[in-house]
Amino acid sequence: MSYGVFQEFYFSNWTLKGNREITGIIGTTSNGVMYLSMPFLFAAFSRRWASKRQIAALCGALLTCVSFVLSSFSTHVWHLVATQGVMAAFGCALIYSPTTLSLGEWFTTSNRTLAYGLTLSCKNIVGTTCPWLIRILIDHYNFRVALKSWAAVVAGTSIVAIFLVPTHPSSLSSSTQRERKIPWHFLRHRTFHIYTLAIILQSSGYGIPQTYLNTYTHEVALLSQTSATLLLTLFNIPGIASSSFFGYLCDNKYFSLSVSTVTGVSAVSSALSVFLLWGLTSQGSMALLVLFSITFGFFAGGYSSIWGGFINELESEAAQRNEAIDPGMVYGLLNGARGIGYVSGGLAGVPLLKAGRLHSIGGHAYGSTYGPLIIFTGLSSIFGGWGLLWEFRKSLHLVWQR
């Protein structure tokens, strides 16, 4: 979540071999590798290797640390892509997958979404504090020292966290008995495919501001590097509250809101902040950029915390059909969908940036190099809430049947 600081540094102080524009895909590639590997990791540690979860997570921490250290010795752009974009990402996935499976097993259906939301809030705490740490290290030393220091931070925090989430006894007992097959009945549910497509669409645009907002602030708005780092921090701060807030909206017992309604609120609000705030900025528009970072960070940052609600809805449908369902496996596949979205957005970002250099599509930020990226981000955000349209269609169909 702090890669935007490195991205801005690489663009402004390029000393390595290769095309510096390729560094634009490192952040989205990292997210893509991380999330695309999760379905396989969740499947492996859900049943077959449940007893090996903590060992796997520790191996992931080791791989992540080694990757950042190797990245500090990079001399070519592909070294950065391989270490930061692929190796470190897979190491993080190896930490996240087994520990999240165990977390989900320790909580019941009634509070699982809130538990996931609180966990994701910690991600935003890291995204809030670490850009400043990385910026200080880069300014006072260089990016190589910053990467080595980050490896030390990962080692110190991840190892402690891994031991805080032990494997649930139910998984340990089942792994010693006859191995059970993963139930795949949920793949026949239309609800699963609707939410999966929504996640892909939303994720394809969500990573764009994280990657390019720093460089946009410096190149187009002509603001300082400190201002760019501040915007990245403000982008992450609201997610601390929104992850728990949207999780609570799905789990609360006092007023009922469907999962589709909550995703619709997140999607529409995110899109409006892109079109009406980021799109209307220009040189020196610090106030609008601050407002955009806070608004988009809150509404888009809380989207993934709603996935627990997706799982609860699928569990309800499975119970109605008397089918078995593995919540951990479903969560892994939803993360895989997000990986597809991140990779798609990363691959689309480079040609969209080139298109912005060739054609102007309006005034303000829309007329800059980043104009096509801004439009792409807004459209993908609003399509992330298309499940609400599907729910409206179902309700309308039921009315007509009566």
C-alpha positions as CSV (number, residue, x, y, z in Angstrom):
1,M,0.0,0.0,0.0
2,S,3.1,2.2,0.3
3,Y,4.4,1.4,-3.2
4,G,3.3,4.8,-4.5
5,V,6.2,6.4,-2.6
6,F,8.7,4.1,-4.4
7,Q,6.9,4.7,-7.7
8,E,7.3,8.5,-7.4
9,F,11.0,8.1,-6.5
10,Y,11.7,5.7,-9.4
11,F,10.1,8.2,-11.8
12,S,12.0,11.2,-10.5
13,N,15.4,9.6,-9.8
14,W,15.7,6.8,-12.4
15,T,19.2,5.3,-12.3
16,L,18.5,1.7,-13.2
17,K,18.6,0.0,-16.6
18,G,15.4,-0.5,-18.6
19,N,12.2,1.6,-19.1
20,R,11.1,3.4,-16.0
21,E,7.5,3.3,-17.1
22,I,7.5,-0.4,-16.4
23,T,7.7,0.4,-12.6
24,G,4.0,1.4,-13.0
25,I,3.0,-2.2,-13.1
26,I,4.9,-3.3,-10.0
27,G,2.3,-2.2,-7.5
28,T,-0.6,-3.8,-9.4
29,T,1.4,-6.9,-10.3
30,S,2.2,-7.3,-6.6
31,N,-1.5,-7.1,-5.7
32,G,-2.3,-9.4,-8.6
33,V,0.2,-12.1,-7.7
34,M,-0.8,-11.9,-4.1
35,Y,-4.6,-12.3,-4.7
36,L,-4.4,-14.7,-7.7
37,S,-2.3,-17.2,-5.6
38,M,-4.8,-17.1,-2.7
39,P,-7.4,-19.5,-4.2
40,F,-4.7,-22.2,-4.5
41,L,-3.3,-21.4,-1.0
42,F,-6.7,-21.4,0.6
43,A,-7.6,-24.7,-1.1
44,A,-4.3,-26.2,0.1
45,F,-4.6,-25.1,3.7
46,S,-8.3,-25.4,4.1
47,R,-8.3,-29.2,4.6
48,R,-5.2,-31.0,3.3
49,W,-2.4,-29.0,5.1
50,A,-4.4,-27.3,7.9
51,S,-1.9,-28.5,10.5
52,K,0.9,-26.8,8.5
53,R,-0.6,-23.3,8.5
54,Q,1.8,-21.6,10.9
55,I,4.8,-23.2,9.3
56,A,3.7,-22.0,5.9
57,A,3.1,-18.5,7.2
58,L,6.6,-18.4,8.7
59,C,8.0,-19.5,5.3
60,G,6.1,-16.7,3.7
61,A,7.6,-14.1,6.1
62,L,11.1,-15.4,5.3
63,L,10.4,-15.2,1.5
64,T,9.1,-11.7,1.8
65,C,12.1,-10.5,3.8
66,V,14.6,-12.1,1.4
67,S,12.7,-10.6,-1.5
68,F,13.0,-7.0,-0.2
69,V,16.7,-7.5,0.6
70,L,17.3,-8.8,-2.9
71,S,15.3,-5.9,-4.4
72,S,17.7,-3.4,-2.7
73,F,20.5,-4.8,-4.9
74,S,18.5,-4.2,-8.2
75,T,20.3,-2.9,-11.2
76,H,17.6,-3.4,-13.9
77,V,13.9,-2.7,-13.9
78,W,13.0,-6.4,-14.2
79,H,14.8,-7.0,-10.9
80,L,12.3,-4.8,-9.2
81,V,9.4,-6.5,-10.9
82,A,10.6,-9.9,-10.0
83,T,11.4,-9.1,-6.3
84,Q,8.9,-6.5,-5.3
85,G,6.2,-7.4,-7.8
86,V,6.3,-11.2,-7.7
87,M,8.4,-12.8,-4.9
88,A,7.5,-10.5,-2.1
89,A,3.8,-10.6,-3.1
90,F,3.8,-14.4,-3.0
91,G,5.5,-14.4,0.4
92,C,2.7,-12.0,1.7
93,A,0.0,-14.3,0.3
94,L,1.7,-17.2,2.1
95,I,1.4,-15.3,5.4
96,Y,-2.1,-14.0,4.7
97,S,-3.9,-17.2,3.5
98,P,-3.3,-19.6,6.3
99,T,-3.8,-17.0,9.0
100,T,-7.0,-15.7,7.5
101,L,-8.4,-19.2,7.3
102,S,-7.7,-19.7,11.0
103,L,-9.2,-16.3,11.8
104,G,-12.5,-17.2,10.0
105,E,-12.7,-20.4,11.9
106,W,-12.5,-18.7,15.3
107,F,-15.5,-16.5,14.5
108,T,-19.1,-17.4,13.9
109,T,-21.3,-16.3,11.0
110,S,-22.8,-13.5,13.1
111,N,-19.5,-11.6,13.6
112,R,-17.2,-12.9,10.8
113,T,-17.6,-9.9,8.6
114,L,-16.7,-7.5,11.5
115,A,-13.7,-9.6,12.3
116,Y,-12.5,-9.4,8.7
117,G,-13.2,-5.7,8.7
118,L,-11.0,-5.2,11.8
119,T,-8.2,-7.1,10.2
120,L,-8.4,-5.1,7.1
121,S,-8.3,-1.9,9.2
122,C,-4.8,-2.9,10.3
123,K,-3.8,-2.9,6.6
124,N,-4.9,0.7,6.4
125,I,-3.0,1.6,9.6
126,V,0.2,0.3,7.8
127,G,-0.8,2.2,4.7
128,T,-1.1,5.4,6.8
129,T,2.1,5.3,8.7
130,C,4.6,3.5,6.4
131,P,4.6,6.1,3.5
132,W,6.2,8.6,5.9
133,L,8.7,6.0,7.2
134,I,9.7,5.1,3.6
135,R,9.8,8.7,2.5
136,I,12.2,9.6,5.4
137,L,14.4,6.6,4.6
138,I,14.6,7.5,0.9
139,D,15.2,11.2,1.5
140,H,17.9,10.7,4.1
141,Y,19.5,7.6,2.6
142,N,18.3,5.9,-0.6
143,F,15.7,3.4,-1.8
144,R,18.1,0.5,-1.2
145,V,18.4,1.3,2.5
146,A,14.6,1.8,2.6
147,L,14.0,-1.7,1.2
148,K,16.4,-3.3,3.7
149,S,14.7,-1.5,6.6
150,W,11.3,-2.6,5.3
151,A,12.5,-6.2,5.3
152,A,13.4,-5.8,9.0
153,V,10.0,-4.3,9.8
154,V,8.3,-7.2,8.0
155,A,10.3,-9.7,10.0
156,G,9.6,-8.1,13.3
157,T,5.9,-7.7,12.9
158,S,4.8,-10.7,10.9
159,I,6.4,-13.4,13.0
160,V,4.6,-12.0,16.2
161,A,1.3,-11.8,14.3
162,I,1.5,-15.3,13.0
163,F,1.6,-16.8,16.5
164,L,-1.3,-14.7,17.6
165,V,-3.7,-16.6,15.2
166,P,-3.3,-20.3,16.0
167,T,-5.1,-23.0,13.9
168,H,-8.6,-23.8,15.1
169,P,-8.9,-27.2,16.9
170,S,-11.6,-28.3,14.5
171,S,-9.2,-28.1,11.6
172,L,-6.5,-29.9,13.4
173,S,-8.8,-32.7,14.3
174,S,-10.3,-33.1,10.8
175,S,-6.8,-33.2,9.3
176,T,-5.9,-36.3,11.3
177,Q,-9.1,-38.1,10.2
178,R,-10.2,-39.2,6.8
179,E,-9.6,-36.3,4.4
180,R,-12.8,-34.6,3.3
181,K,-13.3,-33.2,-0.2
182,I,-13.9,-29.5,-0.6
183,P,-17.6,-28.9,-1.6
184,W,-17.9,-27.0,-4.8
185,H,-21.7,-26.7,-5.0
186,F,-21.5,-22.9,-4.5
187,L,-20.1,-22.6,-8.0
188,R,-23.6,-23.3,-9.3
189,H,-25.0,-20.4,-7.4
190,R,-25.6,-17.3,-9.5
191,T,-25.0,-15.1,-6.5
192,F,-21.3,-16.2,-6.4
193,H,-20.7,-15.2,-10.0
194,I,-22.4,-11.9,-9.6
195,Y,-20.3,-10.9,-6.6
196,T,-17.1,-12.3,-8.2
197,L,-17.6,-10.1,-11.3
198,A,-18.3,-7.1,-9.1
199,I,-15.0,-7.7,-7.2
200,I,-13.1,-7.9,-10.5
201,L,-14.5,-4.7,-11.8
202,Q,-14.0,-2.8,-8.6
203,S,-10.5,-4.0,-8.1
204,S,-9.3,-3.1,-11.6
205,G,-9.7,0.5,-10.7
206,Y,-9.0,0.5,-7.0
207,G,-5.2,0.1,-7.4
208,I,-4.9,3.0,-9.9
209,P,-4.9,5.9,-7.4
210,Q,-2.5,3.9,-5.1
211,T,0.0,3.6,-7.9
212,Y,-0.4,6.9,-9.8
213,L,-1.7,9.5,-7.3
214,N,1.8,10.3,-6.1
215,T,3.1,10.9,-9.6
216,Y,0.0,12.8,-10.7
217,T,0.4,15.1,-7.7
218,H,4.1,15.8,-8.6
219,E,3.8,16.1,-12.4
220,V,0.3,17.6,-13.0
221,A,-0.7,19.4,-9.8
222,L,3.0,20.5,-9.3
223,L,2.9,19.9,-5.6
224,S,5.8,18.8,-3.4
225,Q,6.9,15.3,-2.6
226,T,5.7,15.9,1.0
227,S,2.2,16.7,-0.3
228,A,2.2,13.6,-2.5
229,T,3.1,11.4,0.6
230,L,0.4,13.2,2.6
231,L,-2.2,12.3,0.0
232,L,-1.2,8.7,0.1
233,T,-1.5,8.7,3.9
234,L,-4.9,10.4,3.7
235,F,-5.9,7.8,1.2
236,N,-5.3,5.0,3.8
237,I,-6.4,6.7,7.0
238,P,-10.2,6.5,6.3
239,G,-9.9,2.7,5.5
240,I,-9.1,2.2,9.2
241,A,-12.6,3.1,10.1
242,S,-14.4,2.2,6.9
243,S,-13.3,-1.5,6.9
244,S,-14.9,-1.9,10.3
245,F,-17.9,0.3,9.4
246,F,-18.9,-1.6,6.3
247,G,-18.3,-4.9,8.1
248,Y,-20.7,-3.7,10.8
249,L,-23.3,-2.6,8.3
250,C,-23.4,-6.2,7.0
251,D,-23.5,-7.8,10.5
252,N,-25.6,-5.4,12.5
253,K,-28.9,-6.6,14.0
254,Y,-30.6,-3.3,14.6
255,F,-31.4,-2.2,11.0
256,S,-31.2,-4.5,8.0
257,L,-29.2,-3.6,5.0
258,S,-28.6,-6.2,2.2
259,V,-25.0,-6.9,1.1
260,S,-25.9,-5.6,-2.4
261,T,-27.1,-2.3,-0.9
262,V,-23.8,-1.9,1.1
263,T,-21.7,-2.6,-2.0
264,G,-23.8,-0.1,-3.9
265,V,-23.2,2.6,-1.4
266,S,-19.4,1.9,-1.6
267,A,-19.3,1.7,-5.4
268,V,-21.4,4.8,-6.2
269,S,-19.7,7.0,-3.6
270,S,-16.3,5.9,-4.8
271,A,-17.2,6.7,-8.4
272,L,-18.6,10.1,-7.6
273,S,-15.4,11.1,-5.7
274,V,-13.3,10.1,-8.8
275,F,-15.4,12.0,-11.3
276,L,-16.2,15.1,-9.2
277,L,-13.0,15.5,-7.2
278,W,-10.0,13.9,-8.8
279,G,-11.3,14.6,-12.4
280,L,-11.8,18.3,-11.6
281,T,-8.4,19.0,-10.0
282,S,-5.7,21.1,-11.7
283,Q,-2.4,22.7,-10.9
284,G,-2.2,23.5,-7.2
285,S,-5.5,21.8,-6.4
286,M,-4.4,20.5,-3.0
287,A,-7.8,20.9,-1.3
288,L,-9.6,18.8,-3.9
289,L,-6.9,16.2,-3.9
290,V,-7.1,15.9,-0.1
291,L,-10.9,15.6,-0.3
292,F,-10.6,12.9,-3.0
293,S,-8.1,10.9,-1.0
294,I,-10.3,10.9,2.1
295,T,-13.5,10.2,0.2
296,F,-12.3,7.5,-2.1
297,G,-10.1,6.0,0.6
298,F,-13.2,5.6,2.9
299,F,-15.7,4.3,0.4
300,A,-13.5,2.2,-1.8
301,G,-11.2,1.1,1.0
302,G,-14.1,-0.6,2.9
303,Y,-15.3,-2.6,-0.1
304,S,-13.3,-5.8,0.7
305,S,-14.6,-5.9,4.2
306,I,-18.1,-6.6,2.8
307,W,-16.9,-10.0,1.5
308,G,-17.8,-11.6,4.8
309,G,-21.4,-10.6,3.9
310,F,-21.0,-12.3,0.5
311,I,-20.0,-15.5,2.3
312,N,-22.9,-15.3,4.8
313,E,-25.3,-14.9,1.9
314,L,-23.8,-17.9,0.1
315,E,-24.0,-20.0,3.3
316,S,-27.7,-19.1,3.7
317,E,-28.4,-20.2,0.1
318,A,-26.4,-23.4,0.7
319,A,-28.4,-24.1,3.9
320,Q,-31.7,-23.7,2.0
321,R,-30.5,-26.2,-0.6
322,N,-29.1,-28.5,2.1
323,E,-25.6,-28.2,0.6
324,A,-22.2,-28.1,2.3
325,I,-20.0,-25.1,1.8
326,D,-16.4,-24.2,2.8
327,P,-16.3,-20.5,3.8
328,G,-12.5,-20.4,3.7
329,M,-12.4,-21.7,0.1
330,V,-15.1,-19.2,-1.0
331,Y,-13.0,-16.4,0.6
332,G,-9.9,-17.6,-1.2
333,L,-11.7,-17.5,-4.6
334,L,-13.1,-14.0,-3.9
335,N,-9.5,-12.9,-3.3
336,G,-8.5,-14.5,-6.6
337,A,-11.2,-12.4,-8.3
338,R,-9.6,-9.4,-6.8
339,G,-6.2,-10.5,-8.1
340,I,-7.7,-10.7,-11.7
341,G,-9.0,-7.2,-11.2
342,Y,-5.6,-5.8,-10.0
343,V,-3.7,-7.4,-12.9
344,S,-6.3,-6.2,-15.4
345,G,-6.0,-2.7,-14.0
346,G,-2.2,-2.8,-14.0
347,L,-2.1,-4.0,-17.6
348,A,-4.6,-1.3,-18.7
349,G,-2.8,1.5,-16.8
350,V,0.2,1.7,-19.1
351,P,-1.6,2.0,-22.4
352,L,-4.2,4.4,-20.8
353,L,-1.3,6.6,-19.7
354,K,0.1,6.6,-23.2
355,A,-3.3,7.4,-24.7
356,G,-3.5,10.4,-22.3
357,R,-0.3,11.7,-23.8
358,L,-1.6,11.5,-27.3
359,H,-5.2,12.8,-26.9
360,S,-6.7,15.4,-24.6
361,I,-10.3,14.5,-23.5
362,G,-11.4,17.7,-21.7
363,G,-10.3,20.3,-19.1
364,H,-8.9,20.0,-15.6
365,A,-7.4,16.6,-14.8
366,Y,-9.4,15.0,-17.6
367,G,-7.2,16.9,-20.1
368,S,-3.9,15.7,-18.6
369,T,-1.9,12.5,-19.3
370,Y,-3.9,10.9,-16.5
371,G,-7.4,11.6,-17.9
372,P,-8.1,8.1,-19.3
373,L,-6.9,6.6,-16.0
374,I,-9.3,8.8,-14.1
375,I,-12.2,7.8,-16.3
376,F,-11.3,4.1,-16.1
377,T,-11.1,4.3,-12.3
378,G,-14.5,5.9,-12.0
379,L,-16.2,3.5,-14.3
380,S,-14.7,0.4,-12.7
381,S,-15.7,1.7,-9.3
382,I,-19.3,2.2,-10.1
383,F,-19.6,-1.2,-11.9
384,G,-18.3,-2.8,-8.6
385,G,-21.8,-2.2,-7.3
386,W,-23.7,-3.8,-10.1
387,G,-25.0,-6.5,-7.7
388,L,-27.5,-3.9,-6.5
389,L,-29.0,-3.7,-10.0
390,W,-29.3,-7.5,-9.9
391,E,-31.1,-7.4,-6.6
392,F,-33.5,-4.7,-7.9
393,R,-34.2,-6.9,-10.9
394,K,-35.0,-9.9,-8.7
395,S,-37.3,-7.8,-6.5
396,L,-39.0,-6.4,-9.6
397,H,-39.5,-10.0,-10.9
398,L,-41.1,-11.1,-7.6
399,V,-43.5,-8.1,-7.7
400,W,-44.6,-9.0,-11.3
401,Q,-45.1,-12.6,-10.3
402,R,-47.5,-11.5,-7.6
